[in-house]
């Protein structure tokens, strides 16, 4: 299992997540949307390692 830490912040209109130590960034209008997008971004970023 790969663990990724994120810095999560609200820029006023969007919830944003920036990976710490990895080149991953995503955003969502709600925290639920952000969490789904973070999961997808991590899966895509590590796709080759996971297959």
PDB file of N, H, CA, C and O in Angstrom:
ATOM      1  N   UNK A   1       0.846  -1.169   0.000  1.00  0.00           N
ATOM      2  CA  UNK A   1       0.000   0.000   0.000  1.00  0.00           C
ATOM      3  C   UNK A   1       0.896   1.239   0.000  1.00  0.00           C
ATOM      4  O   UNK A   1       1.905   1.289   0.704  1.00  0.00           O
ATOM      5  N   UNK A   2       0.519   2.227  -0.791  1.00  0.00           N
ATOM      6  H   UNK A   2      -0.300   2.187  -1.363  1.00  0.00           H
ATOM      7  CA  UNK A   2       1.252   3.482  -0.858  1.00  0.00           C
ATOM      8  C   UNK A   2       0.494   4.542  -0.076  1.00  0.00           C
ATOM      9  O   UNK A   2      -0.694   4.770  -0.305  1.00  0.00           O
ATOM     10  N   UNK A   3       1.193   5.186   0.847  1.00  0.00           N
ATOM     11  H   UNK A   3       2.158   5.002   1.033  1.00  0.00           H
ATOM     12  CA  UNK A   3       0.586   6.271   1.615  1.00  0.00           C
ATOM     13  C   UNK A   3       1.115   7.598   1.101  1.00  0.00           C
ATOM     14  O   UNK A   3       2.319   7.757   0.900  1.00  0.00           O
ATOM     15  N   UNK A   4       0.222   8.541   0.891  1.00  0.00           N
ATOM     16  H   UNK A   4      -0.756   8.412   1.055  1.00  0.00           H
ATOM     17  CA  UNK A   4       0.600   9.874   0.435  1.00  0.00           C
ATOM     18  C   UNK A   4      -0.006  10.886   1.395  1.00  0.00           C
ATOM     19  O   UNK A   4      -1.200  10.839   1.692  1.00  0.00           O
ATOM     20  N   UNK A   5       0.821  11.791   1.874  1.00  0.00           N
ATOM     21  H   UNK A   5       1.791  11.829   1.633  1.00  0.00           H
ATOM     22  CA  UNK A   5       0.324  12.880   2.719  1.00  0.00           C
ATOM     23  C   UNK A   5      -0.017  14.062   1.825  1.00  0.00           C
ATOM     24  O   UNK A   5       0.667  14.340   0.840  1.00  0.00           O
ATOM     25  N   UNK A   6      -1.094  14.753   2.197  1.00  0.00           N
ATOM     26  H   UNK A   6      -1.649  14.527   2.997  1.00  0.00           H
ATOM     27  CA  UNK A   6      -1.541  15.910   1.435  1.00  0.00           C
ATOM     28  C   UNK A   6      -1.675  17.127   2.332  1.00  0.00           C
ATOM     29  O   UNK A   6      -2.029  17.019   3.506  1.00  0.00           O
ATOM     30  N   UNK A   7      -1.388  18.272   1.764  1.00  0.00           N
ATOM     31  H   UNK A   7      -1.101  18.360   0.810  1.00  0.00           H
ATOM     32  CA  UNK A   7      -1.742  19.555   2.366  1.00  0.00           C
ATOM     33  C   UNK A   7      -3.104  19.908   1.773  1.00  0.00           C
ATOM     34  O   UNK A   7      -3.237  20.022   0.554  1.00  0.00           O
ATOM     35  N   UNK A   8      -4.110  20.080   2.619  1.00  0.00           N
ATOM     36  H   UNK A   8      -4.002  19.987   3.609  1.00  0.00           H
ATOM     37  CA  UNK A   8      -5.464  20.385   2.156  1.00  0.00           C
ATOM     38  C   UNK A   8      -5.822  21.788   2.616  1.00  0.00           C
ATOM     39  O   UNK A   8      -5.625  22.148   3.776  1.00  0.00           O
ATOM     40  N   UNK A   9      -6.352  22.572   1.686  1.00  0.00           N
ATOM     41  H   UNK A   9      -6.512  22.279   0.743  1.00  0.00           H
ATOM     42  CA  UNK A   9      -6.734  23.944   2.026  1.00  0.00           C
ATOM     43  C   UNK A   9      -7.899  24.392   1.157  1.00  0.00           C
ATOM     44  O   UNK A   9      -8.174  23.811   0.107  1.00  0.00           O
ATOM     45  N   UNK A  10      -8.562  25.418   1.608  1.00  0.00           N
ATOM     46  H   UNK A  10      -8.339  25.890   2.461  1.00  0.00           H
ATOM     47  CA  UNK A  10      -9.679  26.011   0.878  1.00  0.00           C
ATOM     48  C   UNK A  10      -9.225  27.360   0.362  1.00  0.00           C
ATOM     49  O   UNK A  10      -8.758  28.201   1.130  1.00  0.00           O
ATOM     50  N   UNK A  11      -9.363  27.569  -0.951  1.00  0.00           N
ATOM     51  H   UNK A  11      -9.743  26.885  -1.574  1.00  0.00           H
ATOM     52  CA  UNK A  11      -8.943  28.845  -1.522  1.00  0.00           C
ATOM     53  C   UNK A  11     -10.112  29.813  -1.685  1.00  0.00           C
ATOM     54  O   UNK A  11      -9.999  30.818  -2.387  1.00  0.00           O
ATOM     55  N   UNK A  12     -11.215  29.514  -1.046  1.00  0.00           N
ATOM     56  H   UNK A  12     -11.307  28.698  -0.476  1.00  0.00           H
ATOM     57  CA  UNK A  12     -12.393  30.372  -1.123  1.00  0.00           C
ATOM     58  C   UNK A  12     -13.515  29.723  -1.907  1.00  0.00           C
ATOM     59  O   UNK A  12     -14.659  29.691  -1.455  1.00  0.00           O
ATOM     60  N   UNK A  13     -13.186  29.202  -3.092  1.00  0.00           N
ATOM     61  H   UNK A  13     -12.257  29.228  -3.460  1.00  0.00           H
ATOM     62  CA  UNK A  13     -14.192  28.563  -3.934  1.00  0.00           C
ATOM     63  C   UNK A  13     -13.964  27.058  -4.055  1.00  0.00           C
ATOM     64  O   UNK A  13     -14.917  26.298  -4.226  1.00  0.00           O
ATOM     65  N   UNK A  14     -12.719  26.631  -3.968  1.00  0.00           N
ATOM     66  H   UNK A  14     -11.945  27.249  -3.829  1.00  0.00           H
ATOM     67  CA  UNK A  14     -12.357  25.232  -4.162  1.00  0.00           C
ATOM     68  C   UNK A  14     -11.629  24.691  -2.945  1.00  0.00           C
ATOM     69  O   UNK A  14     -10.919  25.426  -2.259  1.00  0.00           O
ATOM     70  N   UNK A  15     -11.808  23.392  -2.679  1.00  0.00           N
ATOM     71  H   UNK A  15     -12.385  22.795  -3.237  1.00  0.00           H
ATOM     72  CA  UNK A  15     -10.958  22.664  -1.747  1.00  0.00           C
ATOM     73  C   UNK A  15      -9.815  22.114  -2.581  1.00  0.00           C
ATOM     74  O   UNK A  15     -10.047  21.524  -3.637  1.00  0.00           O
ATOM     75  N   UNK A  16      -8.587  22.300  -2.123  1.00  0.00           N
ATOM     76  H   UNK A  16      -8.399  22.779  -1.266  1.00  0.00           H
ATOM     77  CA  UNK A  16      -7.407  21.896  -2.879  1.00  0.00           C
ATOM     78  C   UNK A  16      -6.563  20.935  -2.056  1.00  0.00           C
ATOM     79  O   UNK A  16      -6.518  21.021  -0.828  1.00  0.00           O
ATOM     80  N   UNK A  17      -5.894  20.020  -2.749  1.00  0.00           N
ATOM     81  H   UNK A  17      -5.931  19.951  -3.746  1.00  0.00           H
ATOM     82  CA  UNK A  17      -4.996  19.068  -2.092  1.00  0.00           C
ATOM     83  C   UNK A  17      -3.707  18.993  -2.890  1.00  0.00           C
ATOM     84  O   UNK A  17      -3.718  18.746  -4.096  1.00  0.00           O
ATOM     85  N   UNK A  18      -2.597  19.211  -2.199  1.00  0.00           N
ATOM     86  H   UNK A  18      -2.588  19.412  -1.219  1.00  0.00           H
ATOM     87  CA  UNK A  18      -1.271  19.148  -2.814  1.00  0.00           C
ATOM     88  C   UNK A  18      -0.494  18.043  -2.116  1.00  0.00           C
ATOM     89  O   UNK A  18      -0.333  18.051  -0.895  1.00  0.00           O
ATOM     90  N   UNK A  19      -0.014  17.092  -2.911  1.00  0.00           N
ATOM     91  H   UNK A  19      -0.145  17.086  -3.903  1.00  0.00           H
ATOM     92  CA  UNK A  19       0.760  15.992  -2.354  1.00  0.00           C
ATOM     93  C   UNK A  19       2.077  16.485  -1.778  1.00  0.00           C
ATOM     94  O   UNK A  19       2.728  17.349  -2.364  1.00  0.00           O
ATOM     95  N   UNK A  20       2.472  15.943  -0.639  1.00  0.00           N
ATOM     96  H   UNK A  20       1.943  15.241  -0.163  1.00  0.00           H
ATOM     97  CA  UNK A  20       3.739  16.301  -0.007  1.00  0.00           C
ATOM     98  C   UNK A  20       4.778  15.267  -0.432  1.00  0.00           C
ATOM     99  O   UNK A  20       4.670  14.089  -0.090  1.00  0.00           O
ATOM    100  N   UNK A  21       5.778  15.714  -1.178  1.00  0.00           N
ATOM    101  H   UNK A  21       5.866  16.670  -1.456  1.00  0.00           H
ATOM    102  CA  UNK A  21       6.830  14.819  -1.651  1.00  0.00           C
ATOM    103  C   UNK A  21       6.501  14.102  -2.945  1.00  0.00           C
ATOM    104  O   UNK A  21       7.311  13.315  -3.435  1.00  0.00           O
ATOM    105  N   UNK A  22       5.330  14.357  -3.509  1.00  0.00           N
ATOM    106  H   UNK A  22       4.672  14.996  -3.111  1.00  0.00           H
ATOM    107  CA  UNK A  22       4.938  13.786  -4.804  1.00  0.00           C
ATOM    108  C   UNK A  22       4.264  14.880  -5.626  1.00  0.00           C
ATOM    109  O   UNK A  22       3.687  15.817  -5.075  1.00  0.00           O
ATOM    110  N   UNK A  23       4.344  14.752  -6.942  1.00  0.00           N
ATOM    111  H   UNK A  23       4.813  13.990  -7.390  1.00  0.00           H
ATOM    112  CA  UNK A  23       3.744  15.747  -7.828  1.00  0.00           C
ATOM    113  C   UNK A  23       2.282  15.415  -8.091  1.00  0.00           C
ATOM    114  O   UNK A  23       1.921  14.991  -9.188  1.00  0.00           O
ATOM    115  N   UNK A  24       1.450  15.609  -7.085  1.00  0.00           N
ATOM    116  H   UNK A  24       1.743  15.954  -6.193  1.00  0.00           H
ATOM    117  CA  UNK A  24       0.012  15.380  -7.212  1.00  0.00           C
ATOM    118  C   UNK A  24      -0.703  16.626  -6.720  1.00  0.00           C
ATOM    119  O   UNK A  24      -0.417  17.125  -5.632  1.00  0.00           O
ATOM    120  N   UNK A  25      -1.636  17.127  -7.525  1.00  0.00           N
ATOM    121  H   UNK A  25      -1.868  16.722  -8.409  1.00  0.00           H
ATOM    122  CA  UNK A  25      -2.489  18.238  -7.115  1.00  0.00           C
ATOM    123  C   UNK A  25      -3.877  17.959  -7.652  1.00  0.00           C
ATOM    124  O   UNK A  25      -4.032  17.531  -8.795  1.00  0.00           O
ATOM    125  N   UNK A  26      -4.893  18.202  -6.826  1.00  0.00           N
ATOM    126  H   UNK A  26      -4.767  18.549  -5.897  1.00  0.00           H
ATOM    127  CA  UNK A  26      -6.268  18.058  -7.273  1.00  0.00           C
ATOM    128  C   UNK A  26      -7.145  19.003  -6.477  1.00  0.00           C
ATOM    129  O   UNK A  26      -6.706  19.599  -5.494  1.00  0.00           O
ATOM    130  N   UNK A  27      -8.390  19.135  -6.911  1.00  0.00           N
ATOM    131  H   UNK A  27      -8.747  18.651  -7.710  1.00  0.00           H
ATOM    132  CA  UNK A  27      -9.309  20.043  -6.234  1.00  0.00           C
ATOM    133  C   UNK A  27     -10.739  19.539  -6.378  1.00  0.00           C
ATOM    134  O   UNK A  27     -11.019  18.663  -7.196  1.00  0.00           O
ATOM    135  N   UNK A  28     -11.632  20.094  -5.583  1.00  0.00           N
ATOM    136  H   UNK A  28     -11.405  20.806  -4.918  1.00  0.00           H
ATOM    137  CA  UNK A  28     -13.047  19.752  -5.640  1.00  0.00           C
ATOM    138  C   UNK A  28     -13.872  20.859  -5.022  1.00  0.00           C
ATOM    139  O   UNK A  28     -13.382  21.613  -4.182  1.00  0.00           O
ATOM    140  N   UNK A  29     -15.114  20.957  -5.433  1.00  0.00           N
ATOM    141  H   UNK A  29     -15.512  20.344  -6.116  1.00  0.00           H
ATOM    142  CA  UNK A  29     -16.018  21.986  -4.901  1.00  0.00           C
ATOM    143  C   UNK A  29     -16.427  21.691  -3.463  1.00  0.00           C
ATOM    144  O   UNK A  29     -16.716  22.608  -2.694  1.00  0.00           O
ATOM    145  N   UNK A  30     -16.452  20.399  -3.098  1.00  0.00           N
ATOM    146  H   UNK A  30     -16.217  19.654  -3.722  1.00  0.00           H
ATOM    147  CA  UNK A  30     -16.798  19.988  -1.733  1.00  0.00           C
ATOM    148  C   UNK A  30     -15.688  19.077  -1.212  1.00  0.00           C
ATOM    149  O   UNK A  30     -14.865  18.587  -1.986  1.00  0.00           O
ATOM    150  N   UNK A  31     -15.672  18.854   0.097  1.00  0.00           N
ATOM    151  H   UNK A  31     -16.340  19.252   0.725  1.00  0.00           H
ATOM    152  CA  UNK A  31     -14.680  17.931   0.657  1.00  0.00           C
ATOM    153  C   UNK A  31     -14.887  16.513   0.144  1.00  0.00           C
ATOM    154  O   UNK A  31     -13.915  15.799  -0.103  1.00  0.00           O
ATOM    155  N   UNK A  32     -16.140  16.096  -0.021  1.00  0.00           N
ATOM    156  H   UNK A  32     -16.929  16.676   0.179  1.00  0.00           H
ATOM    157  CA  UNK A  32     -16.411  14.757  -0.559  1.00  0.00           C
ATOM    158  C   UNK A  32     -15.852  14.617  -1.973  1.00  0.00           C
ATOM    159  O   UNK A  32     -15.229  13.608  -2.303  1.00  0.00           O
ATOM    160  N   UNK A  33     -16.077  15.630  -2.800  1.00  0.00           N
ATOM    161  H   UNK A  33     -16.583  16.450  -2.532  1.00  0.00           H
ATOM    162  CA  UNK A  33     -15.548  15.601  -4.165  1.00  0.00           C
ATOM    163  C   UNK A  33     -14.019  15.602  -4.140  1.00  0.00           C
ATOM    164  O   UNK A  33     -13.384  14.890  -4.918  1.00  0.00           O
ATOM    165  N   UNK A  34     -13.433  16.393  -3.255  1.00  0.00           N
ATOM    166  H   UNK A  34     -13.948  16.971  -2.623  1.00  0.00           H
ATOM    167  CA  UNK A  34     -11.978  16.434  -3.134  1.00  0.00           C
ATOM    168  C   UNK A  34     -11.430  15.057  -2.767  1.00  0.00           C
ATOM    169  O   UNK A  34     -10.442  14.617  -3.354  1.00  0.00           O
ATOM    170  N   UNK A  35     -12.045  14.375  -1.815  1.00  0.00           N
ATOM    171  H   UNK A  35     -12.847  14.732  -1.338  1.00  0.00           H
ATOM    172  CA  UNK A  35     -11.573  13.054  -1.391  1.00  0.00           C
ATOM    173  C   UNK A  35     -11.632  12.052  -2.546  1.00  0.00           C
ATOM    174  O   UNK A  35     -10.708  11.259  -2.728  1.00  0.00           O
ATOM    175  N   UNK A  36     -12.710  12.088  -3.321  1.00  0.00           N
ATOM    176  H   UNK A  36     -13.461  12.732  -3.173  1.00  0.00           H
ATOM    177  CA  UNK A  36     -12.815  11.198  -4.490  1.00  0.00           C
ATOM    178  C   UNK A  36     -11.718  11.523  -5.504  1.00  0.00           C
ATOM    179  O   UNK A  36     -11.094  10.623  -6.066  1.00  0.00           O
ATOM    180  N   UNK A  37     -11.490  12.822  -5.731  1.00  0.00           N
ATOM    181  H   UNK A  37     -11.997  13.554  -5.274  1.00  0.00           H
ATOM    182  CA  UNK A  37     -10.472  13.241  -6.692  1.00  0.00           C
ATOM    183  C   UNK A  37      -9.066  12.883  -6.212  1.00  0.00           C
ATOM    184  O   UNK A  37      -8.207  12.527  -7.019  1.00  0.00           O
ATOM    185  N   UNK A  38      -8.827  12.975  -4.900  1.00  0.00           N
ATOM    186  H   UNK A  38      -9.525  13.264  -4.244  1.00  0.00           H
ATOM    187  CA  UNK A  38      -7.525  12.596  -4.352  1.00  0.00           C
ATOM    188  C   UNK A  38      -7.267  11.108  -4.576  1.00  0.00           C
ATOM    189  O   UNK A  38      -6.171  10.721  -4.982  1.00  0.00           O
ATOM    190  N   UNK A  39      -8.263  10.284  -4.316  1.00  0.00           N
ATOM    191  H   UNK A  39      -9.153  10.599  -3.986  1.00  0.00           H
ATOM    192  CA  UNK A  39      -8.118   8.835  -4.515  1.00  0.00           C
ATOM    193  C   UNK A  39      -7.791   8.539  -5.979  1.00  0.00           C
ATOM    194  O   UNK A  39      -6.890   7.753  -6.271  1.00  0.00           O
ATOM    195  N   UNK A  40      -8.522   9.168  -6.889  1.00  0.00           N
ATOM    196  H   UNK A  40      -9.255   9.806  -6.651  1.00  0.00           H
ATOM    197  CA  UNK A  40      -8.282   8.958  -8.314  1.00  0.00           C
ATOM    198  C   UNK A  40      -6.888   9.458  -8.717  1.00  0.00           C
ATOM    199  O   UNK A  40      -6.188   8.786  -9.475  1.00  0.00           O
ATOM    200  N   UNK A  41      -6.484  10.620  -8.222  1.00  0.00           N
ATOM    201  H   UNK A  41      -7.052  11.166  -7.606  1.00  0.00           H
ATOM    202  CA  UNK A  41      -5.178  11.186  -8.573  1.00  0.00           C
ATOM    203  C   UNK A  41      -4.043  10.285  -8.102  1.00  0.00           C
ATOM    204  O   UNK A  41      -3.065  10.095  -8.825  1.00  0.00           O
ATOM    205  N   UNK A  42      -4.162   9.731  -6.900  1.00  0.00           N
ATOM    206  H   UNK A  42      -4.956   9.885  -6.313  1.00  0.00           H
ATOM    207  CA  UNK A  42      -3.124   8.828  -6.384  1.00  0.00           C
ATOM    208  C   UNK A  42      -3.085   7.552  -7.221  1.00  0.00           C
ATOM    209  O   UNK A  42      -2.004   7.077  -7.571  1.00  0.00           O
ATOM    210  N   UNK A  43      -4.240   6.998  -7.541  1.00  0.00           N
ATOM    211  H   UNK A  43      -5.118   7.384  -7.256  1.00  0.00           H
ATOM    212  CA  UNK A  43      -4.284   5.782  -8.361  1.00  0.00           C
ATOM    213  C   UNK A  43      -3.635   6.020  -9.720  1.00  0.00           C
ATOM    214  O   UNK A  43      -2.879   5.176 -10.202  1.00  0.00           O
ATOM    215  N   UNK A  44      -3.924   7.162 -10.340  1.00  0.00           N
ATOM    216  H   UNK A  44      -4.538   7.847  -9.949  1.00  0.00           H
ATOM    217  CA  UNK A  44      -3.345   7.458 -11.647  1.00  0.00           C
ATOM    218  C   UNK A  44      -1.846   7.715 -11.551  1.00  0.00           C
ATOM    219  O   UNK A  44      -1.085   7.281 -12.416  1.00  0.00           O
ATOM    220  N   UNK A  45      -1.425   8.411 -10.517  1.00  0.00           N
ATOM    221  H   UNK A  45      -2.044   8.764  -9.815  1.00  0.00           H
ATOM    222  CA  UNK A  45      -0.008   8.739 -10.348  1.00  0.00           C
ATOM    223  C   UNK A  45       0.837   7.474 -10.179  1.00  0.00           C
ATOM    224  O   UNK A  45       1.935   7.379 -10.729  1.00  0.00           O
ATOM    225  N   UNK A  46       0.326   6.512  -9.422  1.00  0.00           N
ATOM    226  H   UNK A  46      -0.565   6.589  -8.975  1.00  0.00           H
ATOM    227  CA  UNK A  46       1.076   5.290  -9.141  1.00  0.00           C
ATOM    228  C   UNK A  46       0.590   4.100  -9.968  1.00  0.00           C
ATOM    229  O   UNK A  46       0.863   2.953  -9.614  1.00  0.00           O
ATOM    230  N   UNK A  47      -0.117   4.355 -11.050  1.00  0.00           N
ATOM    231  H   UNK A  47      -0.339   5.287 -11.337  1.00  0.00           H
ATOM    232  CA  UNK A  47      -0.732   3.306 -11.858  1.00  0.00           C
ATOM    233  C   UNK A  47       0.264   2.219 -12.276  1.00  0.00           C
ATOM    234  O   UNK A  47      -0.042   1.032 -12.166  1.00  0.00           O
ATOM    235  N   UNK A  48       1.436   2.604 -12.746  1.00  0.00           N
ATOM    236  H   UNK A  48       1.685   3.568 -12.835  1.00  0.00           H
ATOM    237  CA  UNK A  48       2.412   1.603 -13.198  1.00  0.00           C
ATOM    238  C   UNK A  48       2.932   0.761 -12.037  1.00  0.00           C
ATOM    239  O   UNK A  48       3.146  -0.442 -12.191  1.00  0.00           O
ATOM    240  N   UNK A  49       3.137   1.385 -10.877  1.00  0.00           N
ATOM    241  H   UNK A  49       2.964   2.362 -10.752  1.00  0.00           H
ATOM    242  CA  UNK A  49       3.637   0.649  -9.713  1.00  0.00           C
ATOM    243  C   UNK A  49       2.603  -0.331  -9.171  1.00  0.00           C
ATOM    244  O   UNK A  49       2.963  -1.374  -8.625  1.00  0.00           O
ATOM    245  N   UNK A  50       1.314  -0.001  -9.319  1.00  0.00           N
ATOM    246  H   UNK A  50       1.022   0.846  -9.763  1.00  0.00           H
ATOM    247  CA  UNK A  50       0.257  -0.830  -8.756  1.00  0.00           C
ATOM    248  C   UNK A  50      -0.114  -2.007  -9.650  1.00  0.00           C
ATOM    249  O   UNK A  50      -0.755  -2.953  -9.192  1.00  0.00           O
ATOM    250  N   UNK A  51       0.290  -1.957 -10.947  1.00  0.00           N
ATOM    251  H   UNK A  51       0.811  -1.189 -11.319  1.00  0.00           H
ATOM    252  CA  UNK A  51      -0.095  -3.056 -11.839  1.00  0.00           C
ATOM    253  C   UNK A  51       0.964  -4.111 -11.946  1.00  0.00           C
ATOM    254  O   UNK A  51       0.784  -5.097 -12.660  1.00  0.00           O
TER     255      UNK A  51
END
